[in-house]
Amino acid sequence: MNNPNNPPAFPVSETYTNRDGDVTSETKEGMSLRDYFAAKAMQGFASKENEIWPERFANNAYRVADAMLAEREKLSNKD
């Protein structure tokens, strides 16, 4: 994920030391911020509806996520 507007949502860095004392670092990026925003939006949609329409929820959730990323970029450019 090299898009600065869509960074990893929950990156984790881990460092390991083996028996010989060699140190290894590993970064796991996890889901993107866009996926996290979409999941949260979908959760909100699903809590308000009696019927589940997966395709509609998914499409709308990513539209919300894209709008959130666009707004985030606008706000970060003001600094």
C-alpha positions in Angstrom: 0.0 0.0 0.0 2.0 2.9 -1.2 -0.9 5.4 -1.6 -0.3 8.1 1.1 -4.1 8.8 1.1 -4.9 5.2 1.8 -2.4 4.0 4.4 -2.6 0.8 6.4 -5.2 1.1 9.1 -3.5 -1.0 11.7 0.2 -1.6 10.8 2.1 -3.7 13.2 5.9 -3.9 13.5 7.4 -7.0 15.2 11.1 -7.5 16.1 12.5 -11.0 16.6 15.8 -12.0 18.1 16.9 -15.6 17.3 19.2 -17.7 19.5 22.3 -16.4 17.8 21.3 -12.8 18.6 20.3 -11.9 15.1 17.5 -9.3 15.0 14.8 -9.4 12.4 12.1 -6.8 12.0 8.8 -7.4 10.1 6.0 -5.0 9.3 2.5 -6.3 8.6 0.3 -3.7 7.1 -3.1 -5.3 7.6 -6.2 -3.8 6.0 -6.1 -0.4 4.3 -7.8 2.7 5.8 -10.3 2.6 2.9 -11.3 -1.0 3.8 -11.6 0.0 7.5 -13.8 3.0 6.6 -15.9 0.8 4.3 -16.4 -1.9 7.0 -17.5 0.7 9.5 -20.0 2.3 7.0 -21.3 -1.2 6.1 -21.8 -2.0 9.8 -23.9 1.2 10.2 -26.0 0.4 7.1 -26.6 -3.2 8.3 -27.7 -2.0 11.8 -30.4 0.2 10.2 -31.9 -2.3 7.7 -34.2 -5.3 8.2 -33.1 -6.9 4.9 -29.5 -7.3 3.9 -28.6 -6.3 0.3 -24.8 -7.2 0.2 -24.1 -5.7 -3.2 -25.8 -2.4 -2.3 -24.2 -2.2 1.1 -20.8 -2.9 -0.3 -21.1 -0.4 -3.1 -22.4 2.3 -0.7 -19.8 1.5 1.9 -16.9 2.0 -0.5 -18.5 5.2 -1.7 -18.6 6.5 1.9 -15.0 5.3 2.4 -13.9 7.1 -0.8 -15.6 10.3 0.4 -14.0 10.0 3.8 -10.5 9.6 2.2 -11.1 12.6 -0.1 -12.2 14.7 2.9 -9.2 13.5 4.9 -6.9 14.5 2.0 -8.5 18.0 1.8 -8.0 18.5 5.5 -4.4 17.3 5.5 -3.6 19.7 2.6 -4.8 22.7 4.7 -2.0 22.2 7.1 
